[in-house]
């Protein structure tokens, strides 16, 4: 769940100015799981434009047969987007974002890495009542992992995922909610890099 403060949907009008803190639990597959928290904020630049900032900290472990690794990921992301009203209580939006993640891996072949890339998000927000908001989005991610301490190369990846969310507003300035993210598929390509270590 997440607690949200700010003008996030007073009455039937959807607002893009808010702050949010939440708990994150992620199950990547049968061999990896992580949890942590994220803090994000958004500000309305005009009636149809908004900008956002987000920080996410995740810690997890990966178990593959007899091998185990502890993984920490800290991510900063910034975005700008355009929103358009469909009805008084629904909006469509398109966001373009940039992210930068620091990776710290302990265990077999552990090391440090950096992941950067862009995200394109297309979504809908809908308020069936002043106390309830629902949303759905499709997210495309393109990035690379510069894993210099582990393999001396870059791992490029493309990912498409879908998210669904719901929030209940106790008052216009405070709500609790939940969001689920579903991965539709990831493709990757490894590029060998030069290393000065012998």
Secondary structure, 3 states (H helix, E strand, C coil): CEEEEEECCCCCCCCCEEEEEEEEEEEEECCEEEEEEEEEEEEECCCCEEEEEEEEEEEEEEEECCEEEEEEEEEEEEEEEEEEEEECCEEEEEEEEEEEEEEEEEECCCEEEEEEEEEEEEEEEEEEECCEEEEEEEEEEEEEEECCCCCCCEEEEEEEEEEEEEEEEEECCEEEEEEEEEEEEEEEEEECCCCCCC
